[in-house]
Amino acid sequence: MAKTSKKTLLRDRRKLRGRKKISGTAERPRLSIYRSDSHVYAQVIDDVAGVTLASASSFEKGNHRRANIAVCGEVGKAVAERAKAKGVNAVVFDKGGFTYHGRVKALADGARAGGLQF
């Protein structure tokens, strides 16, 4: 069994606290993000059907760039573009227990600039 740090446990608690209130539907799926030390990942998820509708990350094939604020904005625009291609215009934002600041905020602003409503 892997040893889990206190920092990870506290983030998991915050994530579960938010997930009690946030759920994605077919009409308004959930835009879930994960921020690692080097990269950022975003998915548009329909929780009722259990399906990922669109995804984007800073760690995509041929594009392994460290996720700074500028790259996170581009990831937000990319996930918005892919979600709109699937017919999704409005989402519920799930910050995954992370603070809405810096790279998380840049991804959200990029998704809004790409046309997603939340």
Secondary structure, DSSP 8 states (H G I E B T S, - for coil): -----HHHHHHHHHHHHHHTT----SSS-EEEEEE-SS-EEEEEEETTTTEEEEEEETEETTEE----HHHHHHHHHHHHHHHHHTT--B-EEE-TT--SSTHHHHHHHHHHHTT-B-
